[in-house]
Every structure is written in structure tokens, then in C-alpha cells.
Amino acid sequence: MADRREFLRQAAAGAVGLKFLRKGEKAAPITFSPNGSPNVPLSPDYIEDIEGLGRGVGWPAEEGQAPSPYGDMFVMESAPGPETVINGKSYVYFGGTGYFALHDHPDVIDAGIEAFRIYGTHSATTRAGFGNNPVLLECERKLADYFGTEDAVHFVSGYFDGLIMAQALADKYDIAFIDETAHFSVRDGIAAARKPFVTFRHRDPEDLGRKLKRELKAGQRPLLMTDGIFPTFGVIAPVPEYVKVMEPYGGIIALDDSHAVGVLGKNGRGTIEHFGLAAGERLVTAGTLSKAFGGHGGFVVGSKALCARIRALGIYSGATPSPTPAVAASIKGIEIVKGHPEMRERLWKNVAAVKGGMRKLGFEMNDTPVPIVTWMMGSAEEMKKAQRALMERGVAVAYLKYVGAPAGGVLRASIFSEHTAGHIEMLLSELSALIKR
Ligand SMILES: Cc1ncc(COP(=O)(O)O)c(C=O)c1O
């Protein structure tokens, strides 16, 4: 496209830079309120904001060039890792969220292949009938062992975390309270569970307290559902404060901890462990195996009673379980994460290095070990250009219009334990070159 050509020509000549900042100007467009939430106007309804959602957004080929066989879509042609092939070119990759880059670990691949040979694709029937197999059962044992719970249930996608928790706990609450920027899956889940729900302000225990008081009639019980780590800005839900606010009502807190499991806490058990809290009947974790663990599928960990309730749900008795090779790969991923706590140390160090470097560039950053680094640079168009320019220089970061983002979207780098100092330096120096022109 002509404007892309012109942009690259000018950028290469150093004649003009991107217009986010003037020389010497500090780049700090996102500020954070004292409770750590980003001070950005949230997009009112993501569903109506179709552009940038629901499809891979790349960019069209340059004029005069053969169009990509993938049109204007980004297409990943290798496993996601610190270096990843996209549309035929290898990038230093910060695009998303395989935090330990286990997706092509040789042991993970071998485990998947072996299971494929024995079990084929999957059971072709549901787990309420003949659909169990030793791999699924072992995966659940491994999950329970990893999280120190009585039991665990594996299911086909972390997207079902919200639905499963909302349904399994249905007779233990009257009204659900969800963070206004909770993941799509939490909103869809509570809607599909056909229970009344109320939203409260993002990461705001005081607003939650007000809403509990206002909405609950005497004797009614609340369920709080929220992400543990919010995927767009990488901020953590203030769970200890929620525990205090929910206490007088005997409420249950159910976390979609998809980004925190494997990553937060001494043993990688997620947000609850990060805060030194104890999981139990009133504080429940659900997550995904598709990110830190390099596998696939969603899960809930908890008591035998809770897991028995999940096994009575429609999704358990009415859906084919995950492909068995993916479950076998997940088991290996859990074993690797459990057996190598030094990977988590390395991840946290990498996060500190990236956030430290971003601060030097003038961006405001929190100091949590969350491996999600988000920033804004001007308008949506300018951010798309920035993403494009970084990719021209060999660095892939995400431009996201994702849940919890302001209407113009954000730029986001996901950090991996396997990024080297060189990869991190490249991200920071290319970003620096871009903003200082
Ligand atoms: C907060 C959150 N919950 C759930 C999911 C869905 O998990 P899965 O990819 O296993 O379906 C995601 C995926 O990106 C997520 O960010």
C-alpha cells in the first residue's frame, strides 16, 4: 500500500519519525491510579468494536508486490517461541502468551506423538460414557498435585472456565458480581449460566462493596468472578481486598487465572499463591494449559465436591474431551514447569529487565512479575504503524483491541523465560529508535 511504502521510505531515511512524540518528549501516555489500574477510558462495548477483534490483523502487501497467500492476516508458521516464523519471516517474538515457550519443547512433542499413536485423535464420545482415557485421568491427577488440591477437572478450552464455574457453583450463589473488564469468557460464561449478574468497577473492592450492599437481599449470597491477571494491561486482581469485602456475605471468589497459573507464586500456582492466600471452597482457581504449560485445554482445581459437580455438567457429559495428544503434551508441560522452578525465576528476571528498560524510555510500568508489558503510543493508526515498523525491524509485538483496552487499542509485549538478553535488548532498542526519531 502506498502509505506503507511512503512511511517505510521516510522512516528508513530517518527523515521523519513516527509522530507519537517530539524529540526529547517523554513517552508516558498510560498512567496508573494508586490501586494500580490503568487510567484509560475503557472501550464501552468490545463486541460492537469489530475492527481488530476476532481475526488476525496483519497488513496488505505493498503495491507492486505479490500479495501474501494469507491476505492481510498474520499467520504463524512455527511454534510460538522467542523466535517465531510469521508469514515466512522469523521474528523476535513478543506476540503472546506461551510464557515458557514449551509449545515445541522436544519432550512435549514426543509425549503428544506417543499418545497420538496409542489413542488416535480423541475418544469420539463424552467422558460421561466411554470417553475417559488414562491420559485425561493422569492430567487431572497432575493438575491436582501441582496445585495441591483434592481434585481437578480438565476440559476442552480455558474459554469455558467462566461457564463451568458459574454453572458448577450455581446453587451456592444468587447473584454474580464480575469485574467490568473481565475476560469475554467470564461474561459469556455467566450469561450462559442464566444467573443474574452485576458488574463492578475494574479492580475496585470499594465499588464491589457498594454493589454487594445494593444488590443483595437479606440472605442472598454472591459469587465474584474475575480474571486473576487481566490480559490486556497485565494487572492483578486485588484478591485479598475482595476476600475481606466478600467475607460478611459468605461469598465465593472464582478466578479465571489463565495468565497467572505457572507464572505467579513461589510454586507457580497463580494469583492465590502470589498473595499468600489459601485456596478452598470460597476461593477457587480455573486456568488454561495453553499458555504457561505449553499444552491445551482448560481446568478447574479444587475439592472433590466441586469437581464432582463439574462432572455433572453438560460440558462434561455432552462434549468430546480434548484431543488426547494435546492432553499428553499438557501433562509433560505441567511436569516441566513443576520440575524447573528456575524457569519462573528467569521469567521474572526477564520481566524486570523489560519493565526497567521501558521505564528508561519513559513509560510508566508496575513492578509485578506479570509477563505482560503494555503501552500506548498515540492513536490507533499510530500504534498500528508502530507495530508495523517494529516488525520491519524484526520484532513482533501485539497491537490489541482486546477486552479492557481503550477504544484505540494498545501495544503489548508478552515476555518469555526463553527470551535472551539479546532479544530483550532488541525489543528495547528498536522501540527506543522508533520513539526518539
Ligand atoms: C483471561 C483468559 N481466560 C480464558 C482464555 C481462554 O483460554 P483458552 O485459550 O484455553 O481457551 C484466555 C485466552 O487467551 C484468557 O486470556
The ligand as a MOL file (V3000), in Angstrom:
LIG
                    3D

  0  0  0     0  0            999 V3000
M  V30 BEGIN CTAB
M  V30 COUNTS 16 16 0 0 0
M  V30 BEGIN ATOM
M  V30 1 C -8.2410 -14.4770 30.7490 0
M  V30 2 C -8.4350 -15.5820 29.7610 0
M  V30 3 N -9.3050 -16.5570 30.0420 0
M  V30 4 C -9.5140 -17.5840 29.1870 0
M  V30 5 C -8.8340 -17.6520 28.0000 0
M  V30 6 C -9.1040 -18.8050 27.0670 0
M  V30 7 O -8.2550 -19.8770 27.2970 0
M  V30 8 P -8.0380 -20.9630 26.1530 0
M  V30 9 O -7.0780 -20.3590 25.2030 0
M  V30 10 O -7.5290 -22.1770 26.8590 0
M  V30 11 O -9.3770 -21.2160 25.5390 0
M  V30 12 C -7.9230 -16.6660 27.6590 0
M  V30 13 C -7.2060 -16.7990 26.3770 0
M  V30 14 O -6.4490 -16.1030 25.8740 0
M  V30 15 C -7.7160 -15.5950 28.5530 0
M  V30 16 O -6.8730 -14.6060 28.2560 0
M  V30 END ATOM
M  V30 BEGIN BOND
M  V30 1 1 1 2
M  V30 2 1 2 3
M  V30 3 2 2 15
M  V30 4 2 3 4
M  V30 5 1 4 5
M  V30 6 1 5 6
M  V30 7 2 5 12
M  V30 8 1 6 7
M  V30 9 1 7 8
M  V30 10 2 8 9
M  V30 11 1 8 10
M  V30 12 1 8 11
M  V30 13 1 12 13
M  V30 14 1 12 15
M  V30 15 2 13 14
M  V30 16 1 15 16
M  V30 END BOND
M  V30 END CTAB
M  END
